[in-house]
Amino acid sequence: MTTSPSSTPLEIAEVSQEWSPIKKRMYKTQVCKYFIRGRCLHGPLCAFAHSVDELNRKPNLSMTKFCAKPKCSRLPHRVFRVLHQE
């Protein structure tokens, strides 16, 4: 298995601007199952790790819950369910 080239800071910034807060916290916390099979089409922009060196620690979500507010100010509620720290 080969590793993908590292993402540049600019590539990461461009992709992460449109991500929800929880998606940013989960960035590269799991290995890409498609990369393992040699089928990842996202390359360095993949949200999943392509090597052990790319893996980030998973955030502790034990003190979080789904937002029940229909008009949450953090994200469009109709598209996302937001996790709020308690």
C-alpha positions as CSV (number, residue, x, y, z in Angstrom):
1,M,0.0,0.0,0.0
2,T,1.3,3.4,-0.9
3,T,0.6,6.7,0.9
4,S,-0.9,9.7,-0.8
5,P,0.9,13.0,-1.1
6,S,0.1,15.2,1.9
7,S,-2.5,17.9,1.5
8,T,-1.2,21.4,1.2
9,P,-2.4,24.0,3.8
10,L,-4.2,25.8,1.0
11,E,-6.1,22.7,-0.1
12,I,-7.1,21.9,3.5
13,A,-8.3,25.5,4.1
14,E,-10.4,25.5,0.9
15,V,-12.1,22.3,1.8
16,S,-12.6,23.0,5.5
17,Q,-14.3,26.4,5.0
18,E,-17.4,24.6,3.8
19,W,-17.4,21.9,6.5
20,S,-19.6,21.8,9.6
21,P,-17.9,22.2,13.0
22,I,-18.3,18.5,13.8
23,K,-16.9,17.4,10.4
24,K,-13.8,19.5,11.0
25,R,-13.3,17.8,14.4
26,M,-13.6,14.4,12.8
27,Y,-11.1,15.2,9.9
28,K,-8.8,12.2,9.3
29,T,-9.8,10.3,12.5
30,Q,-10.4,7.1,10.5
31,V,-8.5,5.3,7.8
32,C,-10.1,5.6,4.3
33,K,-11.6,2.2,3.4
34,Y,-11.5,3.1,-0.3
35,F,-7.8,3.9,-0.1
36,I,-7.0,0.5,1.5
37,R,-8.7,-1.0,-1.6
38,G,-6.8,1.3,-3.9
39,R,-10.1,3.1,-5.0
40,C,-10.1,6.5,-3.2
41,L,-10.9,9.2,-5.8
42,H,-10.3,12.1,-3.4
43,G,-6.6,11.9,-3.1
44,P,-5.0,14.4,-0.7
45,L,-8.4,16.1,-0.2
46,C,-9.9,13.0,1.3
47,A,-11.4,13.5,4.8
48,F,-10.1,10.1,5.8
49,A,-6.5,9.2,6.6
50,H,-4.4,7.4,3.9
51,S,-1.6,6.5,6.3
52,V,-1.1,6.1,10.1
53,D,0.9,9.3,10.0
54,E,-2.2,11.2,8.9
55,L,-4.5,9.9,11.6
56,N,-5.8,12.4,14.1
57,R,-7.2,11.6,17.6
58,K,-11.0,11.3,17.7
59,P,-12.7,14.1,19.8
60,N,-14.4,13.1,23.0
61,L,-18.1,13.4,22.1
62,S,-19.4,11.9,25.3
63,M,-20.8,15.2,26.6
64,T,-22.6,16.2,23.5
65,K,-26.1,15.8,22.1
66,F,-28.0,16.6,19.0
67,C,-29.4,20.1,18.7
68,A,-33.2,20.2,19.0
69,K,-33.5,23.8,18.0
70,P,-35.3,24.1,14.6
71,K,-33.4,27.3,13.7
72,C,-29.9,26.6,15.2
73,S,-27.6,29.6,14.5
74,R,-24.5,27.4,13.9
75,L,-25.6,25.8,10.7
76,P,-28.7,25.4,8.5
77,H,-30.7,23.0,10.6
78,R,-32.6,21.6,7.5
79,V,-29.2,20.3,6.2
80,F,-27.3,19.4,9.3
81,R,-27.9,18.2,12.9
82,V,-25.4,20.1,15.1
83,L,-23.7,18.8,18.2
84,H,-23.4,21.3,21.0
85,Q,-21.0,20.9,24.0
86,E,-22.9,20.8,27.3
